[in-house]
Amino acid sequence: MNFTYYGQSCFSLKTGDYTLLFDPFITKNSLASKIDVNSIKADFILVSHGHFDHIDDAITIAKNTGAKVISNFEIGSWFEKNGYNNIHQMNTGGSWEFDFGKVKCVNAVHSSSLPDGSYGGTALGFVISSGGKNIYYSGDTALTMDMQLIPRRFKIDCCILPVGDNFTMGYEDAAEAVKMVECKKAIGVHFDTFGYIKIDHNKVSEHFSKNFIDFTLPQIGETIEIN
């Protein structure tokens, strides 16, 4: 399975013949200016919540690719109102088998509203089970004790977590989240895009290293193999 980073919390997972794209926000991210949004491939688009920095390019990429959008009920309805109907609506606690594998929606502690100001439903995290791997993407969230439930059901191979603080948990809480999920490998997202979430890369990486976590802060455009 390959992870490719497009900035903020936008990334793809390539698993077998399928590409899963998460939280598309590229064209208005100055740090991702070298990424051509029209070249991005996706068979499925997963949206964790409705904030602009997670959904801004979702309709464009969905229409370009014909991807099936997976999100909560309210966000799915918003796609329909904007003329896109290839959707699969879910909600916290639900799971579903797709062509690439299984999606389990888990709790994320965060607000959610859509770009038009309408209610964005409950924020989600996802556990993706595909190709013999279980990947936990927390979405935007605070550290929550609910994370301890995840390893009761899944052996997580890699966590993808926000580390920028202010709007989400910071790197110290993210390291605690990795421990709660009983995982040893993590990738940081949701950092540096705005002034409030700029981080000291060395300090963050050293903290994860001291906690014996194999941690990566990806470069925009970088692809990482998840073993």
N, C-alpha and C positions, 0 to 999 in steps of 0.2 A: 504494500500500500504506500502511495506517495502523497505527501502533503506539499502544496504550493501556496505561498503567502502572497496576498495582493494588498496588504496594508490594513490598518485598524483591526477589525475582526473578520475580514474577508479572506477566505482561504478555500482551497479545493482539496478533496480527497479523491485520488484515483484508485479505484478498487476493481480489479478485473477489467471488464469492458466498460465500466461505468465511471462517470465523473460526477461527484457531489460537490456543489458550490454552496458556501455558507455566507450569509449576511453581506450581500453585495453592496459595497460602498467604495467607489473607485474614482469616478470622474470629478468629484468635488473634494477629493483628498489630494492636496498638493504634493504630498510625499509619494504618491503613486502615479505621478504625471507620465512616467514612461510605460505604464500599462495601458494597452489598447483594449478598452472594454468590449469592442466589437469582435475581438479575436478570442475571447474567453469561451471555452466549451463547457457545457453543463447538460447532464441528463436529468438531474434533480437539483433543485435549489431549496435549501433549508433556511428558514428565517426564524431567529430566536425570539425577536420582539420587534416592535414597530418603529423604534427611533430611527431618524433619518440616516444615521451613520451605520445602520445595519440593513437598510432596505432601499436606499436611494437609487441604485442601479438595477434593482431586482426585476422590475417590469421590462426594462429595455433588454436585459440579458434573457429573460424568459421568452420574450417575443422573438429574439434573434435565434434562440436554440430550440424552442418548443419544449423546454424542460418542464417537468412536473414540479410544482411548488408545494413544499411540505411546511406547514406552520399551524398556528392555532386557528380557531374558528373565525375570530374577528379579522385577522390578517388575511385569511383565505377569502372572506367576504369582501375585503377591500380590493383584492386582486380582481374579483368578479366585477365590482363596480368600475374598475379601470379597464375592463374589456379583456381580461385574461381568465380563462376558465379551466385550464389544466392544473387543477389544484387537488391536494389531499389535506383536509382539515383534521387536526388532532388537538389534544389538550393534555395537561399535566397528568401523568400516571398512565397514559395510553401507550400502546405499542402497535406496530403493524409490520407485516412482511412485505417488502418491496422486491423488485427484481434483483437488486444488488445485495439484499440482506434485510436486517431488521432495524427499526428505529424505536427506541423507548424514550418517551418524553419525561423528563425529570424536573424537579422544582428548581427555579431560579428566583432569587429575591431581588426584584428590580421593578421599576415602573415601566410602562409601555403606552405610548400614544403614537398615532400614525401621522405622516407628514401633513395631512389635511386637518389635523387637530382632533380627529375622532379617536374613540377608545381603541386601544391596541390589544386588549385582552391580557391574559396572564403571560409574563415572560417565561420562556422555556430554556432548559438545557436538554442536550440530547446524548444518549448512548447509542452509538452506531456499531452494529455487529455485522461484519462482512469479511469474507476471505480469511476466516479463522482469527480475526482480530476484533477487539472491543475498544472503541475510542470514545472517551468522554469529553464532549465539548460543553462547558458549563454555561455558555452564553454570558451576558452581563449579569453578575450576581455579587452579593455579599457572601462571606463565609457563612455556611449554615450547617447545622447538625444533620440535616437531611442527607448530606453527602455521605455520611457513614452507612446509609442504607444501600448505596450502590454496590460495594463489594460483596454484599450478601447475595446478590443476583449475578454479578458479572466480575470476571477477572479482567481488570482494565489494563490494557497494554500501553496506552498513552493518554495523558490529559492535555487538553487545550484550554487555557485559562487566561482571563484578563489579569494584567499585572500593573496597570497604570494608576490605580488608586483614584480617589476623589469621586468618580461616578460609579466605581465598582470596587471590589476588594483590591488591595495593593499586593505587592510581591510577598510580604510576610504572611498574609492570610492565604495567598495562593499556595505557598509552600505547605501550610497546614492542610489545605484542601487536598493536595496530593497525598499527604499522609492518611487523611480520612478515607480516601478512595483506595488506599493500599496499593499505590502505583509507584514506580521508580523512574518514570520517564515523563517529561512535561515540555510543552511548547507554550511560550508566552505570546499573547495578543493584546489588543486594545491598549496601546502605548504610543507615545510620542506625537500622535496626530494633532492634538491641541495642547495649548500651554498647560492646562490643568493636569495633563496625564504624561508629561515628559518625565522620563526616568533616567537614572544613572545606570547605564548598562552594566558596568563592572560591579557595582554594588549589588544589583539585583542578581546577577549570575553567581557572584560569590556567596550570597545567602543560600541559594539553592544547592550549591556545591557543598557548603557546610552541613546541609541537611541530607547529604548523600542522594541527591536527586539529579538524574541526567537531564539537564535543562538546556533549552535552546531559545534564544531570542532571534527569530528569523529576519533576514533581510527581505525587503519587498522584491518579489520576483524569484526568490529562492525556493528550490524544491528539496525536500528532505524525505528520505526513505524511512518509513516507520517499520522497524523489524519486530 
